[in-house]
Amino acid sequence: MIDRISGRATEESGRSEYSTRTLDHEPGHFMSTLTRTLLVPLIAFCFAGLFTTSAVQAQSVDVGATLASRYVWRGTDFGDAAAIQPTIEFSQGGFTIGAWGSFDMSPVSGDGVNENDLYASYAFDTDFGSFSVFVTDFYFSENDTNDFFDYDNPGEHVIEPGISYSGPVSLHASINAYGRDDANEIWLEASYPFSVEDVDLSLAVGGSPNDDAADNYYGTDADTDAGITKLSLSASKSIEITDEFSLPISASYYLNPYTPRSYFVFGISL
């Protein structure tokens, strides 16, 4: 599963800053070509992998949801409210396809976030660590008239391909290839995972080197068009309820140097 802390799942858990990611710019002219040549082939590749990988590597399906006290993504608060974040994921071998969403439970002033994303990835191991190539289709449905298949409607879809590495440290690099005019903002993130007793922790830092001042996707400094927007410490553990059931919980502290604001998010996963 792609980690939403950098690119999917429990986080990366108001709309006061939603304007920094409001998708109201004209799309790039290469959209349809990009969709055919990047997103569709990778998803098809992953589908093929699901059904052709050796039977020794059994297929798996993961269904779940996280209840988050707030939805924070890359240092920006979306919705200023608690959110329910469902997920479903199919995988076999190194191939994965899935869907993830975040829906405000009590939106403020009608500014609720209705996001549901599709993603596909392929992961492989090396002597130096694990690598993953992926593409995510971030989809924002603002009202009942939105057409999911209308990729020419500015802002509803944002296509982001990327690559990640997992080893002693975790690294993530992705580019906003479509959906934000021609700015093509890059997101870079590094994290250091470690454990203390039965608690898994992670220190992370992330930012963009080219957040165009006119586009202002991540809300960085207009003078430099670059900056760190996410500093975080995350902790997670499972609380044993019965011999057969444990409840995963998490807590994350975020600091965005550019807003400048901090957030403390609690989550329960099922």
Residue frames as qw, qx, qy, qz and C-alpha x, y, z in Angstrom:
[[0.000, 0.888, 0.460, 0.000, 0.00, 0.00, 0.00],
 [0.379, 0.494, -0.042, 0.781, 1.38, 3.40, -0.91],
 [0.359, -0.474, -0.525, 0.609, 1.80, 5.42, 2.25],
 [0.084, 0.876, 0.370, 0.298, -0.33, 8.54, 2.19],
 [0.465, -0.755, 0.002, 0.462, 2.18, 10.18, 4.48],
 [0.226, -0.441, 0.454, 0.741, 4.05, 10.67, 1.29],
 [0.221, 0.127, -0.599, -0.759, 1.72, 9.66, -1.26],
 [0.588, -0.251, -0.582, -0.502, -1.38, 7.35, 0.34],
 [0.541, -0.322, -0.776, 0.022, -3.25, 5.67, 3.34],
 [0.401, -0.640, -0.586, 0.294, -3.54, 6.84, 6.95],
 [0.229, -0.319, -0.075, 0.917, -2.34, 10.36, 6.53],
 [0.065, 0.162, -0.353, -0.919, -1.48, 11.68, 5.28],
 [0.466, -0.750, -0.463, -0.074, -5.09, 12.42, 8.49],
 [0.573, 0.324, 0.742, -0.129, -8.94, 23.39, 7.19],
 [0.466, 0.633, 0.495, 0.370, -10.08, 23.44, 4.29],
 [0.137, -0.939, -0.012, 0.317, -8.86, 26.82, 5.54],
 [0.211, -0.589, 0.591, 0.510, -5.75, 25.92, 3.56],
 [0.690, 0.321, 0.645, 0.071, -7.66, 23.97, 0.94],
 [0.412, 0.884, -0.003, -0.222, -7.15, 26.86, -1.44],
 [0.149, -0.686, 0.653, 0.283, -3.50, 25.83, -1.76],
 [0.258, -0.062, 0.931, 0.250, -4.71, 22.66, -3.41],
 [0.543, 0.572, 0.386, -0.478, -7.87, 23.97, -5.02],
 [0.482, -0.014, 0.698, 0.530, -7.75, 22.66, -8.54],
 [0.361, 0.791, 0.383, -0.312, -9.11, 25.51, -10.61],
 [0.045, -0.626, 0.472, 0.619, -6.41, 25.96, -13.25],
 [0.770, 0.477, -0.196, -0.375, -6.64, 24.98, -16.88],
 [0.890, -0.187, 0.391, 0.140, -5.22, 21.48, -17.53],
 [0.195, -0.523, 0.619, 0.552, -2.12, 20.87, -19.64],
 [0.643, 0.438, -0.274, -0.566, -2.65, 20.02, -23.29],
 [0.338, 0.343, -0.871, -0.095, -0.99, 16.63, -22.91],
 [0.577, -0.204, 0.541, -0.576, -3.69, 15.17, -20.61],
 [0.917, 0.184, 0.065, -0.348, -5.29, 12.59, -22.86],
 [0.667, 0.512, -0.529, 0.112, -1.92, 11.40, -24.16],
 [0.056, -0.478, 0.725, -0.493, -0.57, 11.16, -20.62],
 [0.733, -0.123, 0.415, -0.524, -3.56, 9.16, -19.44],
 [0.927, 0.306, -0.111, -0.184, -3.22, 6.66, -22.27],
 [0.656, 0.522, -0.479, 0.261, 0.56, 6.36, -22.12],
 [0.088, 0.430, -0.675, 0.593, 1.15, 6.44, -18.36],
 [0.518, -0.183, 0.515, -0.658, -1.82, 5.73, -16.10],
 [0.889, 0.157, -0.014, -0.430, -3.72, 3.18, -18.18],
 [0.716, 0.386, -0.578, 0.062, -0.67, 1.05, -19.14],
 [0.050, 0.377, -0.760, 0.526, 0.59, 0.90, -15.55],
 [0.656, -0.075, 0.425, -0.619, -2.82, -0.14, -14.24],
 [0.890, 0.286, -0.214, -0.282, -3.09, -2.71, -17.04],
 [0.455, 0.475, -0.708, 0.256, 0.43, -3.90, -16.19],
 [0.246, -0.275, 0.714, -0.595, -0.57, -4.37, -12.56],
 [0.827, 0.091, 0.167, -0.530, -3.79, -6.16, -13.54],
 [0.788, 0.392, -0.469, -0.078, -1.73, -8.50, -15.73],
 [0.199, 0.431, -0.769, 0.429, 0.64, -9.10, -12.85],
 [0.567, -0.198, 0.488, -0.633, -2.24, -9.95, -10.53],
 [0.896, 0.171, 0.182, -0.366, -3.39, -12.74, -12.79],
 [0.807, 0.483, -0.335, 0.057, -0.11, -14.05, -14.24],
 [0.096, -0.670, 0.662, -0.322, 2.24, -14.09, -11.27],
 [0.390, 0.119, -0.910, 0.071, 3.24, -17.55, -10.05],
 [0.663, -0.505, -0.413, -0.368, 0.58, -19.29, -8.00],
 [0.631, -0.150, -0.532, 0.544, 3.15, -19.61, -5.22],
 [0.082, -0.050, -0.237, 0.967, 2.54, -15.92, -4.54],
 [0.022, 0.581, 0.814, -0.008, -1.13, -15.92, -3.65],
 [0.039, -0.586, -0.252, -0.769, -3.41, -13.01, -4.37],
 [0.253, -0.382, -0.641, 0.616, -4.46, -10.91, -1.40],
 [0.103, -0.694, -0.381, -0.602, -7.24, -8.43, -0.78],
 [0.295, -0.216, -0.521, 0.771, -7.14, -5.80, 1.94],
 [0.185, -0.693, -0.426, -0.551, -10.25, -3.85, 2.98],
 [0.451, -0.399, -0.514, 0.611, -10.26, -1.35, 5.80],
 [0.013, -0.858, -0.229, -0.460, -10.89, 2.16, 7.02],
 [0.441, -0.072, -0.413, 0.794, -9.27, 4.75, 9.26],
 [0.196, -0.900, -0.374, -0.110, -11.12, 7.21, 11.44],
 [0.530, 0.132, -0.151, 0.824, -8.85, 10.28, 11.64],
 [0.171, -0.711, -0.419, 0.538, -9.35, 13.32, 13.84],
 [0.226, 0.837, -0.101, -0.488, -8.23, 15.43, 10.88],
 [0.845, 0.384, 0.257, 0.270, -7.00, 14.91, 7.33],
 [0.135, -0.870, 0.320, 0.350, -3.51, 16.35, 6.92],
 [0.871, 0.350, 0.242, 0.244, -1.65, 15.78, 3.66],
 [0.645, 0.329, 0.015, 0.690, 1.94, 16.89, 3.10],
 [0.292, -0.149, -0.303, 0.895, 1.60, 19.55, 5.76],
 [0.271, -0.148, -0.196, -0.931, -1.76, 20.94, 4.63],
 [0.273, 0.215, 0.784, -0.514, -5.02, 20.55, 6.55],
 [0.246, -0.143, -0.651, -0.704, -7.99, 19.47, 4.42],
 [0.450, -0.470, -0.683, -0.333, -11.47, 19.98, 5.77],
 [0.118, -0.377, 0.444, -0.804, -10.80, 21.15, 9.34],
 [0.792, -0.196, 0.128, -0.564, -12.83, 18.15, 10.57],
 [0.567, -0.223, 0.792, -0.040, -12.65, 14.48, 11.45],
 [0.561, 0.434, -0.468, -0.527, -12.62, 12.19, 8.42],
 [0.860, -0.032, 0.501, -0.090, -13.37, 8.61, 7.52],
 [0.227, 0.673, -0.598, -0.372, -10.81, 7.14, 5.11],
 [0.920, 0.065, 0.353, -0.158, -11.75, 3.81, 3.48],
 [0.110, 0.617, -0.700, -0.343, -9.41, 1.70, 1.42],
 [0.937, 0.127, 0.307, -0.111, -9.49, -1.44, -0.73],
 [0.080, 0.733, -0.627, -0.252, -6.41, -3.01, -2.25],
 [0.980, 0.164, 0.097, -0.050, -5.62, -6.01, -4.44],
 [0.005, 0.787, -0.607, -0.106, -2.09, -7.36, -4.64],
 [0.987, 0.028, 0.141, 0.066, -0.10, -10.31, -5.89],
 [0.763, 0.162, 0.015, 0.626, 3.65, -10.55, -5.90],
 [0.323, -0.237, -0.082, 0.913, 4.91, -7.03, -6.41],
 [0.067, -0.362, -0.486, -0.792, 1.79, -5.78, -8.22],
 [0.039, -0.458, -0.666, 0.588, -0.79, -3.67, -6.42],
 [0.097, -0.423, -0.381, -0.816, -3.91, -1.76, -7.41],
 [0.227, -0.451, -0.727, 0.466, -6.21, 0.01, -5.00],
 [0.096, -0.709, -0.307, -0.628, -8.58, 2.79, -4.09],
 [0.373, -0.301, -0.522, 0.705, -8.43, 5.20, -1.15],
 [0.064, -0.714, -0.365, -0.593, -10.71, 8.02, -0.07],
 [0.232, -0.192, -0.521, 0.799, -11.23, 10.68, 2.56],
 [0.205, -0.618, -0.522, -0.550, -14.60, 12.14, 3.46],
 [0.043, -0.278, 0.418, -0.864, -15.25, 14.82, 6.08],
 [0.237, -0.410, -0.870, 0.141, -17.65, 13.81, 8.84],
 [0.099, -0.839, -0.436, 0.308, -18.58, 17.37, 9.84],
 [0.488, 0.356, 0.213, 0.768, -17.46, 19.83, 7.15],
 [0.165, -0.580, -0.279, 0.747, -17.15, 23.50, 8.10],
 [0.249, 0.647, -0.024, -0.721, -19.17, 26.02, 6.04],
 [0.818, 0.514, 0.151, -0.211, -19.72, 23.53, 3.25],
 [0.254, 0.779, -0.564, -0.106, -16.00, 23.18, 2.64],
 [0.847, -0.232, 0.473, -0.074, -15.93, 19.41, 3.05],
 [0.104, 0.547, -0.748, -0.362, -13.35, 17.38, 1.18],
 [0.900, 0.179, 0.314, -0.242, -14.66, 14.54, -0.97],
 [0.182, 0.668, -0.680, -0.240, -11.60, 12.75, -2.30],
 [0.909, -0.039, 0.408, -0.072, -11.38, 9.29, -3.79],
 [0.109, 0.731, -0.603, -0.300, -8.20, 8.11, -5.45],
 [0.983, 0.177, 0.046, -0.016, -7.06, 5.21, -7.60],
 [0.092, -0.793, 0.590, 0.118, -3.50, 3.95, -7.64],
 [0.978, 0.189, -0.076, 0.042, -1.33, 1.24, -9.13],
 [0.171, -0.821, 0.545, -0.004, 2.20, 0.20, -8.22],
 [0.934, 0.173, -0.294, 0.107, 4.90, -2.36, -8.76],
 [0.406, -0.802, 0.422, -0.115, 7.41, -3.10, -5.99],
 [0.900, 0.252, -0.315, 0.162, 10.61, -5.10, -6.18],
 [0.672, -0.702, 0.181, 0.154, 13.45, -5.98, -3.83],
 [0.608, 0.654, -0.359, 0.271, 17.16, -5.45, -4.41],
 [0.728, -0.097, -0.436, 0.520, 20.31, -5.95, -2.37],
 [0.202, 0.197, -0.201, 0.938, 20.09, -2.27, -1.44],
 [0.262, 0.241, 0.506, -0.785, 16.46, -2.19, -0.34],
 [0.345, 0.515, 0.784, 0.046, 12.96, -2.20, -1.82],
 [0.026, 0.168, -0.257, -0.951, 11.82, 0.04, -4.66],
 [0.327, 0.570, 0.737, -0.157, 8.33, 0.88, -5.90],
 [0.002, 0.013, 0.375, 0.927, 7.12, 2.68, -9.00],
 [0.113, 0.549, 0.775, -0.292, 3.57, 3.99, -8.85],
 [0.050, -0.254, -0.305, -0.916, 0.98, 6.31, -10.28],
 [0.021, 0.461, 0.725, -0.511, -1.92, 7.88, -8.39],
 [0.059, -0.490, -0.475, -0.729, -5.06, 9.48, -9.78],
 [0.042, -0.293, -0.560, 0.774, -6.20, 11.95, -7.11],
 [0.103, -0.482, -0.629, -0.601, -9.88, 12.72, -7.74],
 [0.006, 0.215, 0.475, -0.853, -11.79, 15.54, -6.03],
 [0.080, -0.543, -0.734, -0.401, -15.56, 15.51, -6.38],
 [0.030, 0.034, -0.267, 0.963, -16.82, 18.96, -5.41],
 [0.537, 0.161, 0.252, -0.789, -20.52, 18.44, -6.17],
 [0.694, 0.202, 0.669, -0.172, -23.06, 16.01, -7.60],
 [0.634, 0.735, 0.022, -0.239, -22.56, 17.29, -11.15],
 [0.131, -0.672, 0.683, 0.256, -18.91, 16.19, -11.39],
 [0.917, 0.330, -0.125, -0.184, -18.21, 13.66, -14.13],
 [0.726, -0.488, 0.438, 0.208, -15.50, 11.17, -13.13],
 [0.761, 0.230, 0.453, 0.403, -14.68, 10.43, -16.77],
 [0.303, 0.924, 0.103, 0.208, -14.26, 14.09, -17.70],
 [0.737, -0.280, -0.013, 0.615, -10.49, 14.49, -17.44],
 [0.332, 0.447, 0.194, 0.808, -10.70, 17.82, -19.26],
 [0.353, -0.858, -0.260, -0.267, -12.57, 19.47, -16.40],
 [0.278, 0.618, -0.462, 0.572, -9.91, 21.56, -14.60],
 [0.203, -0.512, 0.557, -0.622, -8.91, 20.26, -11.23],
 [0.882, -0.224, 0.048, -0.412, -11.03, 17.20, -10.65],
 [0.979, -0.007, -0.015, 0.201, -8.21, 14.77, -11.47],
 [0.041, -0.866, 0.497, 0.025, -4.54, 15.12, -10.57],
 [0.970, 0.166, -0.152, 0.089, -2.20, 12.47, -11.99],
 [0.213, -0.839, 0.490, -0.104, 1.00, 11.86, -10.03],
 [0.928, 0.162, -0.304, 0.140, 3.59, 9.23, -10.99],
 [0.234, -0.832, 0.450, -0.227, 6.53, 8.56, -8.72],
 [0.760, 0.179, -0.591, 0.200, 9.12, 6.24, -7.24],
 [0.545, -0.733, 0.246, -0.323, 9.88, 5.29, -3.66],
 [0.563, 0.339, -0.702, 0.273, 12.65, 3.47, -1.80],
 [0.733, -0.603, 0.065, -0.308, 12.45, 1.60, 1.49],
 [0.722, 0.230, -0.519, 0.396, 15.56, 0.66, 3.42],
 [0.443, -0.251, -0.498, 0.702, 17.29, 2.07, 6.50],
 [0.158, 0.394, 0.165, -0.890, 15.55, 5.28, 5.42],
 [0.440, 0.562, 0.695, 0.086, 12.53, 5.73, 3.17],
 [0.076, -0.334, 0.257, 0.904, 12.61, 8.09, 0.17],
 [0.411, 0.635, 0.652, -0.058, 9.78, 9.32, -2.03],
 [0.048, -0.343, 0.295, 0.890, 9.80, 11.37, -5.24],
 [0.355, 0.561, 0.743, 0.087, 6.76, 12.19, -7.37],
 [0.071, -0.107, 0.243, 0.962, 5.66, 14.78, -9.89],
 [0.408, 0.559, 0.484, -0.535, 2.31, 16.44, -10.46],
 [0.329, -0.018, 0.693, 0.641, 2.14, 15.48, -14.13],
 [0.114, -0.400, -0.587, -0.695, -1.42, 16.58, -14.91],
 [0.337, -0.695, -0.635, -0.020, -4.17, 18.62, -13.32],
 [0.355, -0.775, -0.160, 0.498, -2.29, 21.69, -12.12],
 [0.313, 0.908, -0.156, -0.230, -1.69, 23.72, -15.24],
 [0.798, 0.476, -0.293, 0.226, 1.92, 23.29, -16.48],
 [0.278, -0.822, 0.421, -0.265, 3.68, 23.83, -13.15],
 [0.867, 0.139, -0.474, 0.071, 4.42, 20.11, -12.66],
 [0.355, -0.743, 0.429, -0.372, 5.28, 20.44, -8.99],
 [0.646, 0.191, -0.717, 0.179, 7.66, 17.85, -7.58],
 [0.668, -0.649, 0.142, -0.335, 7.26, 16.39, -4.10],
 [0.560, 0.357, -0.680, 0.311, 10.30, 15.00, -2.26],
 [0.670, -0.610, 0.144, -0.398, 10.17, 13.29, 1.11],
 [0.489, 0.302, -0.767, 0.285, 12.53, 11.38, 3.37],
 [0.707, -0.551, 0.067, -0.438, 11.60, 9.48, 6.52],
 [0.232, 0.397, -0.837, 0.296, 13.40, 7.46, 9.15],
 [0.803, -0.358, -0.267, -0.395, 11.43, 4.56, 10.65],
 [0.240, 0.310, -0.804, 0.446, 12.37, 3.08, 14.01],
 [0.680, -0.467, -0.503, -0.258, 10.77, 1.30, 16.96],
 [0.070, -0.412, 0.624, -0.660, 10.75, 1.77, 20.71],
 [0.399, 0.028, 0.818, -0.413, 9.44, -1.31, 22.49],
 [0.371, 0.399, 0.832, 0.105, 6.09, -2.07, 20.81],
 [0.252, 0.849, 0.216, -0.412, 5.63, 1.36, 19.21],
 [0.626, 0.304, 0.395, 0.600, 6.56, 2.01, 15.56],
 [0.062, -0.842, -0.099, 0.526, 7.76, 5.56, 14.95],
 [0.617, 0.419, 0.355, 0.564, 8.78, 7.62, 11.95],
 [0.140, -0.701, 0.001, 0.699, 10.44, 11.00, 11.53],
 [0.550, 0.505, 0.533, 0.399, 9.73, 12.66, 8.18],
 [0.045, -0.624, 0.067, 0.777, 10.59, 15.79, 6.24],
 [0.484, 0.435, 0.668, 0.361, 9.05, 16.75, 2.91],
 [0.079, 0.726, 0.052, -0.681, 8.76, 19.64, 0.51],
 [0.675, 0.635, 0.346, 0.149, 8.75, 20.87, -3.06],
 [0.492, -0.298, 0.229, 0.785, 11.66, 22.41, -5.00],
 [0.070, 0.078, 0.481, 0.870, 9.40, 24.03, -7.61],
 [0.062, 0.644, 0.725, -0.237, 6.05, 25.08, -6.15],
 [0.234, 0.413, 0.345, 0.810, 5.22, 27.72, -8.77],
 [0.009, -0.173, -0.387, 0.906, 4.20, 31.01, -7.13],
 [0.444, 0.018, -0.258, -0.858, 1.20, 31.44, -9.43],
 [0.648, -0.133, -0.698, -0.276, 0.04, 27.87, -8.88],
 [0.273, -0.460, 0.526, -0.661, 0.86, 27.70, -5.14],
 [0.759, -0.109, -0.589, -0.256, 0.01, 23.99, -4.87],
 [0.690, -0.238, -0.575, 0.371, 1.87, 23.41, -1.61],
 [0.292, -0.932, -0.187, -0.107, 1.74, 26.99, -0.33],
 [0.743, -0.204, -0.054, 0.635, 5.50, 27.53, -0.25],
 [0.221, -0.651, -0.004, 0.726, 7.38, 30.82, -0.26],
 [0.553, 0.787, 0.270, -0.054, 6.34, 32.90, -3.28],
 [0.045, 0.901, -0.384, -0.198, 9.84, 34.38, -3.49],
 [0.229, -0.490, 0.826, 0.157, 11.66, 31.05, -3.74],
 [0.784, 0.188, -0.331, -0.490, 8.98, 28.73, -5.19],
 [0.692, 0.110, -0.697, 0.148, 10.46, 26.04, -2.93],
 [0.258, -0.514, 0.504, -0.644, 10.43, 24.98, 0.65],
 [0.221, -0.070, -0.950, 0.208, 9.72, 22.38, 3.29],
 [0.500, -0.331, -0.134, -0.789, 6.02, 22.14, 4.16],
 [0.886, -0.319, -0.226, -0.250, 6.05, 19.00, 6.26],
 [0.150, 0.416, -0.794, 0.418, 7.94, 18.04, 9.40],
 [0.793, -0.306, -0.151, -0.504, 6.35, 15.15, 11.25],
 [0.044, -0.284, 0.911, -0.295, 6.69, 12.55, 13.97],
 [0.767, -0.103, -0.296, -0.560, 4.31, 9.60, 13.70],
 [0.157, -0.265, 0.896, -0.319, 3.73, 6.75, 16.12],
 [0.765, -0.041, -0.314, -0.561, 1.57, 3.65, 15.82],
 [0.085, -0.213, 0.937, -0.264, 0.85, 0.50, 17.78],
 [0.577, -0.245, -0.632, -0.456, -1.80, -2.18, 18.14],
 [0.385, -0.307, 0.562, -0.665, -3.83, -2.52, 21.32],
 [0.249, -0.058, -0.961, -0.106, -4.85, -6.08, 22.05],
 [0.567, -0.228, 0.036, -0.791, -8.59, -6.26, 22.68],
 [0.933, -0.137, 0.227, -0.245, -8.99, -10.04, 22.66],
 [0.642, -0.312, 0.630, 0.306, -6.76, -12.98, 21.80],
 [0.558, 0.358, 0.637, 0.393, -7.95, -12.71, 18.20],
 [0.225, 0.852, 0.320, 0.348, -8.44, -8.96, 17.74],
 [0.466, -0.379, -0.108, 0.792, -6.12, -5.98, 18.08],
 [0.208, 0.924, 0.320, -0.029, -6.99, -2.35, 17.40],
 [0.596, 0.160, 0.074, 0.784, -4.34, -0.34, 15.49],
 [0.094, -0.952, -0.239, 0.169, -4.05, 3.26, 16.65],
 [0.613, 0.265, 0.061, 0.742, -1.77, 6.10, 15.54],
 [0.159, -0.920, -0.177, 0.310, -0.80, 9.62, 16.51],
 [0.626, 0.325, 0.193, 0.682, 1.05, 12.10, 14.32],
 [0.170, -0.825, -0.124, 0.524, 2.39, 15.58, 15.00],
 [0.580, 0.516, 0.335, 0.533, 2.85, 17.81, 11.94],
 [0.185, -0.737, -0.033, 0.649, 4.55, 21.15, 11.57],
 [0.557, 0.643, 0.344, 0.399, 4.26, 23.20, 8.39],
 [0.452, -0.348, -0.059, 0.819, 6.94, 25.93, 8.48],
 [0.127, 0.158, 0.387, 0.899, 5.23, 27.97, 5.75],
 [0.199, -0.671, -0.649, -0.297, 1.64, 28.24, 6.94],
 [0.294, 0.300, -0.871, 0.254, 2.95, 28.31, 9.73],
 [0.744, -0.318, 0.079, -0.583, 0.73, 25.82, 11.56],
 [0.033, 0.261, -0.953, 0.152, 0.97, 22.59, 13.50],
 [0.780, -0.130, -0.235, -0.565, -1.47, 19.69, 13.77],
 [0.202, -0.266, 0.903, -0.269, -1.81, 16.72, 16.10],
 [0.699, 0.088, -0.384, -0.597, -3.77, 13.89, 14.50],
 [0.442, -0.183, 0.833, -0.279, -5.14, 10.73, 16.07],
 [0.614, 0.214, -0.504, -0.569, -6.34, 7.74, 14.08],
 [0.627, -0.102, 0.726, -0.264, -8.04, 4.39, 14.62],
 [0.391, 0.345, -0.672, -0.526, -7.87, 1.76, 11.88],
 [0.781, 0.023, 0.511, -0.358, -10.05, -1.25, 11.20]]
